[in-house]
Amino acid sequence: MGLDDMTFDTGFKVAEEPEDVKVSDKRDKRRRSECIERTTATIYRRAFSETQLLDLIPDGLQEGHSYHFITAGDVDALSYVKLVLRQQNLDYLLFSTWCMACDDILQIEEWLESGKIKTIDAYMGEIFPNNYTKEYIRLKEVIPKHGGRIAVFKNHSKIFAGIGPDFAFGIETSANINTNPRAENGCITIDREIYDFYKAYFDGIVSFEKD
């Protein structure tokens, strides 16, 4: 049996910060480390193209499962969202990325305009407005139009969290929302708790940008 076919029931624990940690304001509080503990069935897969990634879960994403991937080629962060959208449209999605490309904003706009995703919140790295000016302007045209918000802060995380009529999920990936040929890792967890965890954290982010 190869690694591609392995499935495990795995429990894991992570350390929490003490409850009496003092914070000076809302922004500081949202920069604390936070964690959740859960037990899930864990599935491992390899993909070397987006097409292969989309074909790796023939039975569909299942509640209580985490899907771990190592990828290369043309697999970027939005590829994981495409896996979810094969099974359901989304009422809400948040994404967090250091940077992104214009083609990816076009894909997000198409999902919003078509109703495949109703609302998206975007969380960007602090370099984004000045280093990716054209993309930032376009994102501000697309996201608020459909009821979402854009926040810029000291951010290097690559996260998606979303919910639809059938399930909620969280996606963690090393890849930004842009295509590159490097090896990247990613994980999709189908679980309401992980969605609530990320949603609560990012809802509390105070953006550097006030417009």
VEXTORDREN-358135 format. One line per field, with one value per residue (C-alpha): residue number from 1; residue in three letters; x, y, z. Coordinates in pm, 1 decimal. Example, Ala and Ser with C-alpha at 12.3 -4.5 7.8 and 13.67 -1.06 7.14 Angstrom:
BEGIN
pos	c(1:2)
code	c(ALA:SER)
c1	c(1230.0:1367.0)
c2	c(-450.0:-106.0)
c3	c(780.0:714.0)
***
This chain:
BEGIN
pos	c(1:2:3:4:5:6:7:8:9:10:11:12:13:14:15:16:17:18:19:20:21:22:23:24:25:26:27:28:29:30:31:32:33:34:35:36:37:38:39:40:41:42:43:44:45:46:47:48:49:50:51:52:53:54:55:56:57:58:59:60:61:62:63:64:65:66:67:68:69:70:71:72:73:74:75:76:77:78:79:80:81:82:83:84:85:86:87:88:89:90:91:92:93:94:95:96:97:98:99:100:101:102:103:104:105:106:107:108:109:110:111:112:113:114:115:116:117:118:119:120:121:122:123:124:125:126:127:128:129:130:131:132:133:134:135:136:137:138:139:140:141:142:143:144:145:146:147:148:149:150:151:152:153:154:155:156:157:158:159:160:161:162:163:164:165:166:167:168:169:170:171:172:173:174:175:176:177:178:179:180:181:182:183:184:185:186:187:188:189:190:191:192:193:194:195:196:197:198:199:200:201:202:203:204:205:206:207:208:209:210:211)
code	c(MET:GLY:LEU:ASP:ASP:MET:THR:PHE:ASP:THR:GLY:PHE:LYS:VAL:ALA:GLU:GLU:PRO:GLU:ASP:VAL:LYS:VAL:SER:ASP:LYS:ARG:ASP:LYS:ARG:ARG:ARG:SER:GLU:CYS:ILE:GLU:ARG:THR:THR:ALA:THR:ILE:TYR:ARG:ARG:ALA:PHE:SER:GLU:THR:GLN:LEU:LEU:ASP:LEU:ILE:PRO:ASP:GLY:LEU:GLN:GLU:GLY:HIS:SER:TYR:HIS:PHE:ILE:THR:ALA:GLY:ASP:VAL:ASP:ALA:LEU:SER:TYR:VAL:LYS:LEU:VAL:LEU:ARG:GLN:GLN:ASN:LEU:ASP:TYR:LEU:LEU:PHE:SER:THR:TRP:CYS:MET:ALA:CYS:ASP:ASP:ILE:LEU:GLN:ILE:GLU:GLU:TRP:LEU:GLU:SER:GLY:LYS:ILE:LYS:THR:ILE:ASP:ALA:TYR:MET:GLY:GLU:ILE:PHE:PRO:ASN:ASN:TYR:THR:LYS:GLU:TYR:ILE:ARG:LEU:LYS:GLU:VAL:ILE:PRO:LYS:HIS:GLY:GLY:ARG:ILE:ALA:VAL:PHE:LYS:ASN:HIS:SER:LYS:ILE:PHE:ALA:GLY:ILE:GLY:PRO:ASP:PHE:ALA:PHE:GLY:ILE:GLU:THR:SER:ALA:ASN:ILE:ASN:THR:ASN:PRO:ARG:ALA:GLU:ASN:GLY:CYS:ILE:THR:ILE:ASP:ARG:GLU:ILE:TYR:ASP:PHE:TYR:LYS:ALA:TYR:PHE:ASP:GLY:ILE:VAL:SER:PHE:GLU:LYS:ASP)
c1	c(0.0:143.0:115.3:-148.6:-388.5:-336.4:-611.4:-563.8:-773.6:-551.5:-594.5:-376.7:-336.0:-192.5:-96.7:-318.8:-211.2:-304.2:-643.8:-499.1:-277.8:-321.9:-379.6:-377.1:-632.1:-842.1:-568.1:-316.9:-569.4:-621.2:-247.5:-228.4:-171.1:-493.6:-566.9:-830.0:-808.6:-991.4:-985.4:-1042.5:-987.0:-677.5:-622.5:-298.5:-274.1:-18.7:-95.2:125.8:-138.7:-470.0:-656.1:-501.0:-589.0:-952.9:-966.4:-807.6:-1128.2:-1366.8:-1612.4:-1628.1:-1521.2:-1672.6:-1764.1:-1503.5:-1221.2:-897.7:-733.7:-359.6:-186.8:162.3:149.5:355.3:298.8:-4.1:-173.3:-236.0:-453.2:-772.0:-743.1:-857.9:-1163.7:-1249.7:-1256.8:-1519.8:-1723.2:-1754.5:-1985.1:-2166.3:-2205.2:-2100.3:-2294.1:-1969.1:-1592.8:-1300.0:-949.4:-616.3:-309.3:16.1:-43.4:-254.9:-269.0:-522.6:-629.2:-721.2:-930.1:-1110.9:-1187.7:-1320.7:-1533.8:-1679.2:-1774.7:-1944.2:-2125.8:-2249.8:-2372.9:-2143.4:-2017.8:-2247.6:-2004.3:-1624.7:-1405.7:-1041.1:-744.2:-420.4:-57.8:61.7:261.9:-41.1:-176.6:161.1:331.4:23.6:-155.1:-347.6:-467.2:-566.1:-773.7:-950.2:-1014.3:-1178.6:-1410.7:-1512.6:-1536.1:-1752.0:-1995.5:-2111.0:-2117.2:-1764.0:-1480.5:-1105.9:-862.2:-488.3:-265.5:64.1:-39.9:145.7:-115.7:-277.1:-622.9:-971.8:-1280.5:-1626.9:-1975.5:-2248.2:-2574.9:-2402.1:-2089.4:-1840.6:-1465.0:-1119.9:-830.7:-467.3:-200.3:155.1:58.2:-46.3:-329.2:-101.3:34.7:398.7:590.9:708.8:610.9:336.4:137.7:-231.1:-501.5:-881.5:-1075.0:-1449.6:-1577.6:-1791.3:-1556.1:-1257.3:-1474.1:-1594.5:-1235.2:-1101.2:-1414.8:-1399.3:-1028.3:-1044.4:-1365.6:-1161.1:-883.6:-848.9:-735.6:-453.8:-658.6:-946.7:-1108.1)
c2	c(0.0:337.1:667.1:785.2:516.5:560.6:672.8:707.8:800.2:1058.0:1260.4:1561.7:1827.6:2175.3:2403.2:2697.2:3032.1:3095.4:3257.7:3540.3:3680.5:4059.4:4251.6:4627.0:4660.1:4471.2:4455.2:4308.3:4050.9:3931.9:3878.9:3622.6:3259.7:3063.3:2696.0:2424.6:2054.0:1790.6:1429.7:1337.9:1077.4:1180.2:1108.5:1171.0:1245.8:1371.6:1592.6:1733.6:1930.1:2097.5:1839.9:1558.3:1732.8:1763.3:1390.7:1268.9:1259.8:1049.5:993.7:1361.0:1549.1:1398.3:1543.2:1482.9:1415.0:1605.3:1575.4:1644.2:1717.2:1768.5:1935.2:2084.9:2220.5:2444.1:2379.6:2703.5:2795.3:2847.4:2488.4:2373.0:2597.7:2439.6:2101.0:2231.5:2401.9:2069.2:1959.8:2275.4:2646.5:2865.1:3115.3:3261.5:3234.3:3414.0:3398.3:3510.6:3551.4:3745.7:3831.9:3737.0:3784.7:3961.6:3633.4:3499.8:3808.6:3745.6:3389.8:3518.8:3775.1:3503.5:3295.8:3595.6:3708.9:3356.3:3302.1:3007.3:3208.8:3472.9:3674.9:3681.8:3856.5:3914.6:3941.4:4062.6:4109.4:4460.0:4488.1:4432.8:4789.0:4934.3:4639.2:4504.5:4831.6:4722.2:4404.6:4594.4:4845.5:4564.0:4370.0:4679.7:4692.5:4327.6:4230.0:4511.2:4490.2:4153.8:4249.2:4146.0:4338.6:4373.0:4393.3:4463.0:4371.8:4206.7:3883.6:3594.0:3321.5:3129.1:3028.8:2971.7:2911.2:2875.8:2741.0:2618.2:2424.7:2087.4:2148.7:2398.8:2372.2:2519.5:2509.7:2563.5:2583.1:2705.4:2845.3:3203.7:3276.4:3264.8:2984.0:2884.5:2563.7:2503.4:2218.6:2329.3:2163.1:2196.1:2055.9:2062.2:1989.1:1934.1:2050.0:2333.9:2391.3:2482.7:2722.1:2895.1:2910.1:3097.4:3309.0:3439.5:3521.5:3708.0:3891.6:4057.9:4184.2:4563.9:4671.7:4917.9:5055.8:5283.6:5344.4)
c3	c(0.0:-100.2:83.9:-164.3:-37.8:335.5:573.2:948.2:1249.3:1416.1:1734.8:1797.0:2063.6:2054.0:2339.2:2429.9:2568.5:2933.2:2972.3:3184.1:2906.0:2910.5:2590.0:2540.3:2261.3:2012.6:1749.9:1995.7:2107.0:1752.2:1707.4:1986.4:1896.4:1903.5:1854.9:1850.6:1932.3:1730.1:1618.6:1257.0:988.9:793.0:423.4:231.5:-140.6:-395.4:-695.6:-970.0:-1159.3:-1079.5:-1289.1:-1089.0:-762.9:-865.2:-944.8:-621.3:-413.6:-626.7:-340.5:-245.9:65.7:380.0:717.8:987.8:740.5:678.9:337.1:327.9:-2.9:-134.3:-473.8:-755.3:-1105.3:-1157.5:-822.3:-633.0:-336.9:-542.1:-665.6:-322.1:-336.8:-672.3:-498.5:-255.7:-529.8:-709.5:-425.2:-320.0:-374.6:-83.5:121.8:252.5:203.9:361.8:225.2:363.7:142.1:119.9:-244.8:-545.5:-922.9:-1146.0:-1307.9:-965.3:-889.3:-1217.2:-1104.9:-772.4:-954.8:-1178.5:-875.5:-712.5:-1026.2:-1099.5:-744.0:-677.4:-379.9:-230.0:-16.1:22.7:279.4:179.8:418.9:262.0:363.8:448.4:125.6:-94.3:-147.1:-249.6:-418.3:-598.4:-666.7:-975.1:-803.8:-489.8:-685.0:-869.4:-550.1:-397.1:-698.5:-669.0:-301.2:-148.5:-440.0:-304.3:63.8:157.5:316.3:256.6:548.1:526.0:820.9:911.3:749.1:591.8:647.6:363.6:479.5:342.7:555.6:414.3:460.1:229.1:259.5:302.9:510.7:651.2:605.2:655.3:409.1:511.6:241.8:197.9:-143.0:-204.8:-445.6:-746.1:-960.1:-931.6:-1009.5:-652.9:-424.1:-184.3:93.0:167.1:392.0:363.2:683.4:661.4:996.8:1136.7:1430.9:1213.3:1010.2:1328.5:1458.1:1155.0:1105.6:1462.6:1434.5:1104.0:1196.7:1471.6:1246.3:1237.9:892.1:831.5:543.2:644.2:305.3)
***
